[in-house]
Amino acid sequence: MATEAQGEEGGLVFHPMDQFIVKPLFGDGPVGLFTITNVTLWMALTVIAVMALLVLGTAKRATIPGRMQSIGELAYGFIYKMVEDVAGKDAVGFFPYIMTLFMFIVFANFLGLLPMSFTTTSHFAVTVVLALLVFFTVTIVGFVKNGSAFLGLFWVKSAPLALRPVLAVIEIISYFVRPVSHSIRLAGNLMAGHAVIKVFAGFAAIALVSPLSVVAITAMYGLEVLVSFIQAYVFTILTCVYLKDALHPSH
Protein backbone atom coordinates (compact mmCIF):
# COMPACT_ATOMS: atom_id res chain seq x y z
CA MET A 1 0.00 0.00 0.00
CA ALA A 2 3.01 2.28 0.38
CA THR A 3 5.91 3.15 -1.87
CA GLU A 4 9.35 4.25 -0.84
CA ALA A 5 11.96 6.26 -2.66
CA GLN A 6 15.42 7.50 -1.84
CA GLY A 7 15.94 11.25 -1.88
CA GLU A 8 18.95 13.06 -3.25
CA GLU A 9 20.69 12.95 0.14
CA GLY A 10 19.89 9.30 0.74
CA GLY A 11 16.93 9.94 3.04
CA LEU A 12 13.71 8.03 2.92
CA VAL A 13 10.95 9.84 1.04
CA PHE A 14 7.30 8.79 0.95
CA HIS A 15 4.11 10.69 0.30
CA PRO A 16 1.12 9.33 2.23
CA MET A 17 -1.37 11.49 0.31
CA ASP A 18 -0.34 10.23 -3.15
CA GLN A 19 -2.76 7.32 -2.82
CA PHE A 20 -5.69 9.77 -3.05
CA ILE A 21 -4.66 11.35 -6.37
CA VAL A 22 -7.21 10.94 -9.15
CA LYS A 23 -5.45 9.66 -12.28
CA PRO A 24 -6.62 8.75 -15.80
CA LEU A 25 -7.02 5.02 -16.18
CA PHE A 26 -5.60 5.12 -19.70
CA GLY A 27 -2.69 7.40 -20.57
CA ASP A 28 -1.22 10.29 -18.60
CA GLY A 29 -3.28 13.21 -19.89
CA PRO A 30 -5.32 15.66 -17.83
CA VAL A 31 -8.49 14.57 -16.06
CA GLY A 32 -11.53 15.93 -17.87
CA LEU A 33 -15.26 15.71 -17.36
CA PHE A 34 -15.58 12.40 -19.22
CA THR A 35 -12.13 10.94 -18.41
CA ILE A 36 -12.19 7.36 -17.12
CA THR A 37 -10.12 7.47 -13.94
CA ASN A 38 -9.12 5.20 -11.08
CA VAL A 39 -12.16 6.53 -9.23
CA THR A 40 -14.38 5.39 -12.12
CA LEU A 41 -12.86 1.92 -12.01
CA TRP A 42 -13.26 1.38 -8.28
CA MET A 43 -16.76 2.80 -8.15
CA ALA A 44 -17.73 0.41 -10.95
CA LEU A 45 -16.14 -2.48 -9.04
CA THR A 46 -18.12 -1.44 -5.96
CA VAL A 47 -21.39 -1.57 -7.89
CA ILE A 48 -20.46 -4.95 -9.38
CA ALA A 49 -19.57 -6.34 -5.95
CA VAL A 50 -22.89 -5.18 -4.47
CA MET A 51 -24.83 -6.69 -7.37
CA ALA A 52 -22.88 -9.93 -7.10
CA LEU A 53 -23.84 -10.25 -3.44
CA LEU A 54 -27.45 -9.13 -3.54
CA VAL A 55 -28.49 -10.35 -6.99
CA LEU A 56 -26.35 -13.36 -7.84
CA GLY A 57 -25.86 -14.45 -4.24
CA THR A 58 -29.59 -14.61 -3.57
CA ALA A 59 -30.76 -15.76 -7.02
CA LYS A 60 -31.40 -19.37 -5.95
CA ARG A 61 -33.24 -18.45 -2.73
CA ALA A 62 -32.31 -21.74 -1.15
CA THR A 63 -34.11 -22.88 2.00
CA ILE A 64 -30.71 -23.57 3.50
CA PRO A 65 -28.78 -20.48 2.38
CA GLY A 66 -25.17 -20.53 1.29
CA ARG A 67 -22.57 -18.03 2.43
CA MET A 68 -23.42 -15.27 -0.03
CA GLN A 69 -27.16 -15.64 0.52
CA SER A 70 -26.63 -15.60 4.29
CA ILE A 71 -24.61 -12.38 4.10
CA GLY A 72 -27.20 -10.81 1.81
CA GLU A 73 -30.08 -11.77 4.09
CA LEU A 74 -28.15 -10.58 7.15
CA ALA A 75 -27.49 -7.19 5.54
CA TYR A 76 -31.15 -6.93 4.46
CA GLY A 77 -32.46 -7.68 7.93
CA PHE A 78 -29.89 -5.42 9.60
CA ILE A 79 -30.78 -2.34 7.53
CA TYR A 80 -34.53 -3.03 7.54
CA LYS A 81 -34.55 -3.17 11.34
CA MET A 82 -32.45 0.01 11.50
CA VAL A 83 -34.91 1.90 9.30
CA GLU A 84 -37.92 0.62 11.22
CA ASP A 85 -36.45 1.26 14.68
CA VAL A 86 -34.92 4.67 14.00
CA ALA A 87 -37.21 6.31 11.44
CA GLY A 88 -40.43 4.42 12.14
CA LYS A 89 -42.61 2.03 10.19
CA ASP A 90 -43.79 4.75 7.83
CA ALA A 91 -40.18 5.11 6.65
CA VAL A 92 -39.99 1.52 5.39
CA GLY A 93 -40.87 2.78 1.92
CA PHE A 94 -37.42 4.39 1.81
CA PHE A 95 -35.70 1.13 2.71
CA PRO A 96 -34.45 0.37 -0.86
CA TYR A 97 -32.69 3.74 -1.02
CA ILE A 98 -31.12 3.41 2.43
CA MET A 99 -30.11 -0.19 1.77
CA THR A 100 -28.43 0.83 -1.50
CA LEU A 101 -26.66 3.69 0.26
CA PHE A 102 -25.29 1.44 3.01
CA MET A 103 -24.16 -1.34 0.67
CA PHE A 104 -22.40 1.07 -1.67
CA ILE A 105 -20.51 2.79 1.15
CA VAL A 106 -19.53 -0.36 3.01
CA PHE A 107 -18.30 -2.10 -0.14
CA ALA A 108 -16.42 1.00 -1.28
CA ASN A 109 -14.76 1.18 2.14
CA PHE A 110 -13.76 -2.50 2.17
CA LEU A 111 -12.53 -2.52 -1.42
CA GLY A 112 -10.33 0.44 -0.53
CA LEU A 113 -8.44 -1.80 1.90
CA LEU A 114 -7.18 -4.04 -0.89
CA PRO A 115 -3.53 -3.55 -1.96
CA MET A 116 -3.12 -1.09 -4.88
CA SER A 117 -6.79 -0.14 -4.66
CA PHE A 118 -8.40 3.29 -4.52
CA THR A 119 -10.76 4.32 -1.72
CA THR A 120 -13.51 6.26 -3.47
CA THR A 121 -15.20 7.22 -0.20
CA SER A 122 -12.04 9.03 0.93
CA HIS A 123 -12.82 11.75 -1.63
CA PHE A 124 -15.12 14.60 -0.67
CA ALA A 125 -16.39 14.73 -4.26
CA VAL A 126 -18.03 11.35 -3.62
CA THR A 127 -19.17 11.78 -0.02
CA VAL A 128 -20.52 15.30 -0.61
CA VAL A 129 -22.72 14.00 -3.46
CA LEU A 130 -24.02 11.20 -1.22
CA ALA A 131 -24.68 13.65 1.63
CA LEU A 132 -26.42 16.17 -0.64
CA LEU A 133 -28.66 13.44 -2.07
CA VAL A 134 -29.73 12.60 1.47
CA PHE A 135 -30.19 16.28 2.35
CA PHE A 136 -32.36 17.10 -0.66
CA THR A 137 -34.34 13.86 -0.38
CA VAL A 138 -35.12 14.47 3.28
CA THR A 139 -36.01 18.14 2.70
CA ILE A 140 -38.29 17.40 -0.26
CA VAL A 141 -40.00 14.54 1.61
CA GLY A 142 -40.47 16.81 4.63
CA PHE A 143 -42.26 19.51 2.64
CA VAL A 144 -44.26 17.09 0.48
CA LYS A 145 -45.53 15.10 3.45
CA ASN A 146 -46.01 17.93 5.96
CA GLY A 147 -46.21 21.13 3.95
CA SER A 148 -45.43 24.24 5.98
CA ALA A 149 -45.67 22.14 9.14
CA PHE A 150 -42.20 20.86 8.27
CA LEU A 151 -40.87 24.21 9.49
CA GLY A 152 -41.94 23.08 12.96
CA LEU A 153 -38.65 21.19 12.98
CA PHE A 154 -36.94 24.53 13.63
CA TRP A 155 -39.40 25.85 16.20
CA VAL A 156 -38.78 24.30 19.63
CA LYS A 157 -42.17 24.47 21.31
CA SER A 158 -40.89 22.95 24.55
CA ALA A 159 -38.50 25.89 25.10
CA PRO A 160 -39.47 29.20 26.74
CA LEU A 161 -41.04 31.62 24.25
CA ALA A 162 -38.22 34.17 24.59
CA LEU A 163 -35.61 31.56 23.61
CA ARG A 164 -37.49 30.08 20.65
CA PRO A 165 -36.26 32.60 18.03
CA VAL A 166 -32.65 32.08 19.10
CA LEU A 167 -33.07 28.30 19.06
CA ALA A 168 -34.75 28.55 15.65
CA VAL A 169 -31.66 30.25 14.21
CA ILE A 170 -29.45 27.56 15.76
CA GLU A 171 -31.69 24.80 14.40
CA ILE A 172 -31.65 26.28 10.88
CA ILE A 173 -27.86 26.58 10.88
CA SER A 174 -27.44 23.03 12.19
CA TYR A 175 -29.86 21.75 9.55
CA PHE A 176 -27.91 23.26 6.67
CA VAL A 177 -24.61 22.09 8.18
CA ARG A 178 -25.85 18.49 8.07
CA PRO A 179 -24.49 17.63 4.59
CA VAL A 180 -21.11 19.13 5.55
CA SER A 181 -20.69 17.05 8.70
CA HIS A 182 -22.31 14.04 7.02
CA SER A 183 -19.73 14.02 4.21
CA ILE A 184 -16.62 15.13 6.14
CA ARG A 185 -17.08 12.47 8.82
CA LEU A 186 -16.96 9.64 6.27
CA ALA A 187 -14.21 10.94 4.00
CA GLY A 188 -12.07 12.33 6.81
CA ASN A 189 -11.96 9.12 8.84
CA LEU A 190 -11.06 6.96 5.84
CA MET A 191 -8.46 9.39 4.51
CA ALA A 192 -6.78 9.72 7.91
CA GLY A 193 -6.63 5.96 8.49
CA HIS A 194 -5.18 5.16 5.07
CA ALA A 195 -2.62 7.96 5.39
CA VAL A 196 -1.44 6.63 8.76
CA ILE A 197 -1.07 3.11 7.34
CA LYS A 198 1.07 4.44 4.51
CA VAL A 199 3.27 6.39 6.91
CA PHE A 200 3.93 3.23 8.92
CA ALA A 201 4.53 1.32 5.69
CA GLY A 202 7.11 3.90 4.67
CA PHE A 203 9.09 3.29 7.85
CA ALA A 204 9.10 -0.46 7.11
CA ALA A 205 12.08 0.16 4.78
CA ILE A 206 14.22 1.07 7.79
CA ALA A 207 15.70 -2.14 9.19
CA LEU A 208 15.74 -1.04 12.84
CA VAL A 209 12.09 -0.05 12.98
CA SER A 210 10.75 -2.53 10.45
CA PRO A 211 9.34 -5.05 13.00
CA LEU A 212 7.58 -2.28 14.92
CA SER A 213 6.28 -0.86 11.66
CA VAL A 214 4.80 -4.21 10.62
CA VAL A 215 3.05 -4.53 14.00
CA ALA A 216 1.71 -0.98 13.69
CA ILE A 217 0.47 -1.62 10.14
CA THR A 218 -1.30 -4.80 11.23
CA ALA A 219 -2.98 -3.03 14.13
CA MET A 220 -4.00 -0.05 11.98
CA TYR A 221 -5.29 -2.33 9.23
CA GLY A 222 -7.47 -4.18 11.73
CA LEU A 223 -8.74 -0.85 13.03
CA GLU A 224 -9.50 0.34 9.48
CA VAL A 225 -11.59 -2.78 8.83
CA LEU A 226 -13.67 -1.84 11.87
CA VAL A 227 -13.79 1.86 10.87
CA SER A 228 -14.90 0.95 7.34
CA PHE A 229 -18.01 -0.75 8.69
CA ILE A 230 -18.67 1.76 11.46
CA GLN A 231 -18.51 4.75 9.11
CA ALA A 232 -20.97 3.11 6.70
CA TYR A 233 -23.22 2.36 9.68
CA VAL A 234 -22.96 5.93 11.03
CA PHE A 235 -23.71 7.47 7.61
CA THR A 236 -26.76 5.22 7.23
CA ILE A 237 -28.16 5.67 10.72
CA LEU A 238 -27.81 9.46 10.42
CA THR A 239 -29.77 9.21 7.19
CA CYS A 240 -32.50 7.40 9.13
CA VAL A 241 -32.45 10.09 11.84
CA TYR A 242 -32.78 12.86 9.24
CA LEU A 243 -35.60 10.94 7.57
CA LYS A 244 -37.39 10.65 10.90
CA ASP A 245 -37.18 14.44 11.27
CA ALA A 246 -38.73 14.85 7.83
CA LEU A 247 -41.59 12.46 8.57
CA HIS A 248 -42.19 13.73 12.11
CA PRO A 249 -40.89 17.31 12.21
CA SER A 250 -42.53 18.62 15.37
CA HIS A 251 -40.34 18.76 18.48
N, C-alpha and C positions, 0 to 999 in steps of 0.2 A: 504494500500500500504506500510505501515511501520510497523515494529515490535519493541517492546521495551523490554528491559531486565534490571534487577537490577544488578549492579556490586557488588563486594565483600564489598565495603564500603557504599553501599546503594545508589550510584549515578546512574543516568540514563545513560544507554549505548545503542547506536543504531549505525548501520553501513550502511550509505546511499548507499554504493557501492555494498552491498551484492546482491541487486536485479539484478545485471548484471552478476552474476556468472553462468557459463554454468554447468548444472548438468545432470547426466543420468536420463532419464525419469523412468526407472525401475531399482531399486536397488541403491546401493551406491558405486559402483566400479569406477575405473578410466574411464575417457572419452577417447575412442579410435577413430580410423578413421571411423568405422561403428557403433558407439554407437548412439542410439536414445536418443536425449537430449531434454531439454525444448526449445532450439532453433529450433530443428526439428519440434516439435509439433506446435509452433506458426508460423513458416514459412508455414507449411502445412495448418493451419487454414487461413492464409492470402490468399493462393492460392484458397482455397475453397470459401472464402468470395468473392473474385474477380469473380470467375466463377459463383457463385450464382447470383451476380448482373448483369453481362454482358451476361451470357448465359440463365440462368433460368428467370431472370427478364425481358428479352426482347424476350423470346421464342414466345409469342403470337402475338407480333407486332400489338398491338391494335391501332386503329385509335385515340381513346382517351386513352392515356397511363396512366397506374397506377403509383404508387409512384416509384417502382423499375425501371420501364421502363423509367420514366422521369429522374431519376438520371443517369441511363445509357446513355441516349441520351444527357443529359447535359454534362456529362464527355466526351463523344465522340466528341461533337461539340467544347467543350472547348479546348481539346488537338489538334484536327484537325486544328482549327484556329491558335493555337500557332505555330504549325509546319509550316503552310503556311505563316504566317506573319513574323516569325523570320528566318526560313531557306529557304523559297522560295517554289514556286510550284513544283520545281523539287525534293524537299525533301519529298513530300507526299508519295512516295513509302516506306519511312521509318516510316510512321505513325504507323503501327501495333507494331513495336518494341518500339517506344517512348510511345505509349499508354499503353502497357504492363508494361513498366518501371514505369510510373507515378502511375498506379493503384496499382502495387505491393507495392511501397513505401508508398503511402498515406494510404492504408489499414493496412500495417505493423505498421505505426505510430499510427493510431487510435486504433488498437487492443491493442497496448502497453499501452494505457491509462486505460484499464479495470483493476479492482482490481485483484491482484494475477496473472497478466499476465506477459509476457516477451516481451520486446521491441527489436525485432531482429535488427532493423536498428540503435540501439545504439551501436552495435558491429562493430568494424572496419573490422573484418573478412568478414562481409556481405557487408558493404558499399564500401570497397576496391575492392571486386569482381565486384560490379555493376559499379564502376568508371573505372576499367580496361577494362571491356567489352565495355564501351563507347569509351574509349581511343583507343583501338585496332580497333574497328569498324570504327571509324572516320578516323584513319590513313590509314587503308586498302582501304577504299572508296576513300580517297584523292588520293592515288597513282594509284588505278585502273582507276579512272575517268580522272585524269589529268596527270598521268605519272610524269616525272621529274618537270613538271610545278607546282606540289604541293609544291615544295621547295620555290616557290615564296612567300609562306605564311611567310617565315622568312626573306625575302629580302624587306625592306621598300623602294620602289622606290621614294616615295614622299619626303624622307629625303635627306639632302646633301650627296654627294658621300662619303665624308670622314667619316661620321657618320654611314653609312650603315653596315660596318662590326661589329661595336660595337653593334648596334641595332639588328643585326642578332644573335649575341651571346645571347643577352637578350631575344629575341623571342624564341630561341631554348630552353633556360632554362625554360622560362615560359610555353612553350608547354609541356615539360616533367614533370613539376610540377602540371599540370592540374589534373591528377588522385589523387594526394595527397590532394590538396585543395578541390576537388570535393567530396572526401570521408570523410575528416575530418569535413567539414562544416555540413554535415548531421548527422553523428554519434555524434560529439561534442555537437551540440545544443540539441539533444534529451537526451543524457546522463546527461548534466548539468541540464536541466529542471527537469528530474525525480529525480535526486539526491537532488535538492533543495526541491522538494515536500516531499521527505522522511525525510529530516531534520526538516521541519516544523511539519510533522506528529509525529516525535519523541518527540517534545516539547509539543504535545497535552496531554501527560500523566501528565504534571505538571499543577495542578489545577489553579494556578494564571495566567498562560499564555495560558491556553487552548482556551479561546474565541478568542484571537488574532491569535493563531495558526490555528484555524478553518477558520478564515477569510483569512489568508495568503494562506492556502491550496486551498481554493475556487478560490482565485484570480490567483494563479499559475496554477491551473488546467485549468481555462479558457484560460490563456495565452498559455499553452501547446497544447490545442486544435487548437488554431490559428497557433502556431509554427509547429505543425504536418502537416498542409496543406501547409503552406508557404515553409517549407523545401522540401516537395515533388515537389512543383511548381518550386522552385529555381533549384533543381537538374535536372528537366526536361527541363527547359528553357535554362540552360547552355548546356545541351546535344544538343538542337536545335542550339545554337550559335556555338558550336564546329562542328556540322554537316554543317552549313553554310560555315565555314572556309574550310572544306574539299571539298565542292562542288564549292566554289568560292574563291580559295586561294590567288589570287593576291590582294595586298593592293591598 
